[in-house]
Amino acid sequence: MSKPAVSQPSVEEIEQHKKHPLGRVFQAFTYRDFRLIWFGAFTSSSGTWLQETALAWLLLQLTNDPFYLGLNSFLAMAPILLFTLLGGVLADRFDRRRILITSQLAQLTFAVTLALLAFFNVASPVLVMSALLLSFLTGCAQAFGGPAYQSLIPMLVEKKDLPNAIALNSIQFQLARVVGASIGSFPFAIFADQMIAAAVSFGFNGLTFIAVIIALMSLSVRHIPRASIGDMRSQLREGLNFVWHQEGLRSLTFLAFACTFFGMQVTTFLAVFARDIFRTGARGNAELMAISGAGAVVGALIVAGLGHIKQKGRYTLIMQIGFGLSVIAFTLAPNIWLAYPLIFIASIFMMCVFSLITSLVQLLVTDEMRGRVMSIFMVAFRGGMPLGSLVTGTLAKEFPLPSVLLVQGAIMTLLAIGFLFSNSEVKKH
């Protein structure tokens, strides 16, 4: 496959960034195409977080059962396990922009459908079941769009600026989390009818997908797929063998799964902490989500500023230890005022781990294999969260939720310590 020409920043833009103290942190913004996709994705992600915050609260109010929060998260992410590997093969065979546009159009349709169901106030059991189904369908669209998006980012910048671009991409998602979660309580405060409030949130999310579609259509780079060699099954097998026979990639994929399976559950169940433990209601839920997102933004900024540091793998493991310990501390928080800084710190460590792992994987793979390798990575990275949510939601029926999360934080910490003192290739990258 011939590599497309990356839209180069002008000399003036580069010099201006070098003069500015934050130039190194925001280096990837000197590339026009990266700026386009970043702001388009930020708009859409803000709407997604707004919908996630509203949907979590609505499901809890309609069912009065935290199990449905875990089930919704599982159904939204389960397609990652089912279809992402296929999406990775397609990302290496077809135009990645077209795959992404199709994915965005599908997600727009699902969000608007959910908004209409809430607006017309359908019966609670029907609305709950419909919401769960639409979460699953949205996950299906993301399963095909995700590998294409992850494979597109390295095409927008030079390799030397790839770690910075990945960190900034993480920032847009987490900054959108702050924005989306912060305004998540507004519709419920403005409208007395919670169904109307939910409909507004879901409808707004649907509109934000238009921003990504416009950005994708405006990109100057083009993905020229390599002439297909073999059928899709053989190409998928080639990708699996590539990851399996490289210990570094194999270990990073396992660590990504462990972090999302054990670590991300604290954010999935924040609504339970807000309502049942700290008793702060919908506003407290939105505040916890926003503070967690703010911490993640800070973590991504830290990684963006690090640039090409040596021993990224060792730093990743140290950050994972900090992540696990801060999750443990959050579960032991006696009040909301101590919980706020603890979830902020936990989110800093979380995003440092995620950004560093993703950067290492992207740097270890060739462009011809990128779609398939990133799809395997995404199965582990994003697939760990729904499996963990389902397990956590089930265990929370039998044991106190803080106790369940405390054990998960301890396991995550011990895994990182084990890798830190092993002979794994991860420490050498």
N, C-alpha and C positions, 0 to 999 in steps of 0.2 A: 504494500500500500504506500503510495507516495504521500509524504507528510505535507499538509497544507501550510501555506505561508502564514505565520502569525502576524497579526496587525501590530507593527512596531510602534512604541512610543516615540515621540519626537525628541530630539536632543534637548530642546528647551524644557520639555516636560521632565526629562530625567534630571537635568541640572537643577530644576526648581525643587524636585523632591529631595535631592541630595542636600540642598541648602536648608531645607526644613527639618527640624529635629525629629519629626515623625515620618520622614521620608522612607526610611527602611521598613517601618511598620505597614505602610500603605503602598509599597512599591508596585504591587500588581494592578493598582488603579491607574497606572500610567498606560495601560493597554485598553484601547477603546472597547473592544469586544467583551473584555472581562467586566468593564464598568456596566455595559448594557445588561449582561446576564445577571450581574450582581444585584442591580436595582430592580430588575424585573422579578427575580427570585425573592428578593426581600419583601416586595409588595405582596406576592402570593403567599409567602410563608407567614406574614403577619395575619392574613385572613385565615390561614390554616390553624394557627394557634388560637385565634379568636374563636373559631368553631370548636376546636378541641376543648377549650375551657368551658364554653357554653354547653357542649354536649355532655361533658363529664358531670356538670352540675345538674343538668336536666335529667340524666339517667338516674342519678342518685336520688333526686326528688321524686321521680315517678316510680322507682322500684324500692327505695329505702334499703338497698342491698349493695354493699361494695363489690360483691362478686361480679356485678354487671359492668363495673369499671374495668376490672381485669379482663372480662370476656370481650368487651368492646375493643380494648387494646390488642387482645389476641387476634380477633377477627380482622382488625385493621392491618396488622403486621404479618399474619399467617401467610398471605399470598407471597410474601418475600421468600418463604421457604419453598413454596410451590412453583413459582414462575420466574424468579430472578435469574436463575442459571440460564433459562431459555432467553430471557431478556438480554443477558450478556452476549450470547451467541449472535443475536440479532443486531446488537450494537456494533459488532465487528463485521457484520455482513451488509448492513444497510446504512443509509444516511441517518446519523444520530439526531440531527435537528428535526427531521420528519417524525421520527419515533417520539421525540419529546413533545412536539406540537399535538400529536394524536393523544398522548397521555394527558396533556393539560386540558384538551377539549372534553375528554371523558370525565375528568375530575370536576370540571365546571358544571357539567350536566348533573352529576350526582349531588353536588352541593345545592344547586337550585331545586332539585327534587326534594331534598330533605327540608329545605326552607318552605316549600309549598305544603308539605305534610304537616309541619308545625303551624303554619299560618291558618290552615283550615281546621286545626285542632282535632285531628283524628283521634280515635280512642287510644288510651294510653298503651294497652298491650300491642296494638297495631303499630303505633309510633315507635315503641321500643324495638320491636322486631324489625321494622323497616330501617331504623337507624343502624342496627347491627348489620343488616344486609348491605346497606349503602357503605358502611365502613369497610366491609369486606371487598366490595367492588372498587372502592377508591384505592384500597391496598393493591388490587390487581393492576390497576393503571400505574401505580407507583412502581410495581415490580418490573414493568417493562421500561418505564421512563428513567428509573434510578440508575441502572448501568450506563445508559446513554448519556445521562447528565454527568456522572462521575468521569466518564471517558472524554467528555467534551471539554472539561475544565483545563486539562493539560494542553489542549490545542489552542488555547487562547493566550498563553504566556510562554516565555522561554523557560527551559528546564531549570535554570538557576533561580527563577522566581516562583517555581511551582510550590515549594513549602509555604511561601507567603500567600499565594493564591488560595491554597487549601485552608489555611488558617482564616483568611478573610472570608472565605465561603462559609466556614463554620460560624463566623461572627454574624453574617447576615441572617443565618437561620436562628441563632440565639437572640440577636437583637430584635428580630421579628417576634420571637417568643415574648420578650419584654413588652413590646408594643401591643401584640395581640392579647396577651394575658392582662395587661394594664387596662385596656379598653373592654375586656371581656365582661366586666361587671356593669358597664354603662347601660347596655340595653335593658338589663334586669332592673336597674335603678330608674330608668326613664319610663319603662312600660310596666304597668301593674300586672298585666297578663304575662306570665312567664313563657307561654307559648308564642306570643307575638315577639317577645324579646329574643327567644331562641331563633325564630324565623328571620329576624333582622340579622342576627349573627351569621346564620348559615347563608343567607342571601348575599351578604357583603363578601363572604369568602368566595362565593361563586364568581363575583365580578372581578376579584383580584387576579384570577387566572389569565385574564385578558392581558395583563401587564407582561407576563412571561411569554405569551404567544407573540406579542409585538416585538419583544426583545429578541426572541429566536429568529424571527423573520428579518431582523435588521442586522444580524451578524454578517461580517465580511468573510469569515473563514468558512470553508466547506469541507466536510468529511468525504473523502473519496475512498470507499471501501476497497479492500484488497479483493482481487478475483477469488471467489470462493473455491477452496480446495477441500474436497470431500463433502459429505453431508453434515447436517447440523449435529447429529449424534457424535460423529468422529471429532468434530471441532470442540464439542463440549468435553469429550474425553481428553482431548489435548490440553484444554485449560485446567482440568482437574489434576492431570499428571504434572503439569508445570508447577502448580502450587504444592502438591504433595511432595515432590522431590526437592524442594527448596525449604530447608528447615526454618530459615528466617521467616519466609512467607507463611509457612504452616503454623509456626508459633504465634506470629502476629494475629493470624486469623482466629486462633484459639483464644488469645487474650481479649480480642474484640468481643467475642461471644461471651466470655466470662464477665466482662465489664457491663454489658447491656443486660445479661441474664440476672446478675446479682445487684448491680449498681443503679440501673435506671429505674428500678421499681419505686424508689423513694419519690421520684417525680410523678409517676403514674398514680400514686395513692395520696397525693397531697390533699385532695378534696376530703378524704377521710380524716386526715389530721386536722384540717380546718373545721370540719363540722363536729366530729365526735371527741377529739382530744383537746384542741385549743378553743373550740366553740366560738369561732370568729365568723362563721357563715360564708356566703358567696364572696363577700369582699375580701375576707381573709384568704380564701382559696386563690383569688386572683392576685393578691399581694405576694403570697408564697411563690406562685408561678412566675411572677414578674421578677422577684428578687433572685430566684433560681436562674432565670434567663440572664439577668444582669451579671451574675457571677460567671456564667458560661461565656459571656462576651469578654469579660476581663481575662478569663483563661485563654481564650482564642487570641486576644491582643498580645498576651505574654508570648505565646508561641510564634505569632507573626513577627514580633520584635526580635526573637532569637535568631531567625535566619538559618544559615547553614552551620549549626553548632555540631560539634563532634559528640559521639556517644548518645545519639538521640534515644537509642533503645534503653540505655541505662536510666536516663532521665524519665522515660516513659514508665518504667517499673517503679521508680521512686514516687512519681505522681500518683500511680495506682494505689500505692500504700497509703498516701495521704487521702485519696478518695475514699478508701474503705474505712479508715479511721474517722473521717469527718461524717460519714453516713452513720456510724455507730454513735457518735456524739449527738447527732440530730435526733436519733430515736430516744435518747435519754434526756432531751431538753425538757425542763419542768414547766416552761411557759413559752408563749409565742414570741416574746421579746428576745429570748435566747435562741429560739428556733430560727429567727430571721438571719442573724449573722452566720449560723451554722450551715443553713442551706446555701447561703451565698458562698461560703468557703468550699463546701462540698462540690458546688457547681464549677468553681474555678478549677479544682483538681480534675473533675470529670472532663471538662473540655480540653484541658491540657493533654490528658491521656488520649482522648479521641482524635484530636488534631495531630498529635505526634504519631500515633499508630497509622492513621490514614496517609500522612506524608511519607512514612517509611515504605508502606505498600506501594504507593504511586511511584516512588523513586526506584523500586526494585523490579518494575515490570516494563516490558517493551510496549510500544503503541499497538503493534499487531495483536498482542495478547491482552491489551488493557481491558476491553469490554468483558471478556470472560473472567479474568482474574478479579476485576472489581465486582463482578456479579457474585463470585464465590465469597469474596470478602463481605459483601453486603448481606448475603444469606446469614453469615455469622454475626455481623455487626448489628443489623436490624432485626434479624430473626431471633436473636437472644432475648429481645425485649418482650415480644408477645408470649413466648414460652415461659419466661420468668413471670410475666403478669398473670398468666393462667395459674401457675403454681402458687404464686403469692396470694392471689385472690382465694384459692382453695384452702391454703393453710390458714388464712385470716379468719375462716369460718370456725376453726378449731382452736387457734391460738391468738393472743393479742397481736395486732399488726406491728407495733413497734418491736416486739420480740422477734418476729419473723425477719424484719428488715435488719435488725441488729446482727442476727446470725449470718445473713447474706453479706453484710459489710465485713464481717470477720473472715468469711471464706475468701472474699475478693482480696483482702489484705494478705492472707496466708499464701494465696497463689502467686502474688507479685513477689513476695519474699522468696518463695521457692525458685522462681525464674531468676531472681537477682543473684542467687548463690549457686546457680546451675552453670552448665557449659553451653547454654543456648546461644545461637548466632545472633539473637535479638540484641544482646549487649554490645555486639561488635559493630553495629550499624549506627 
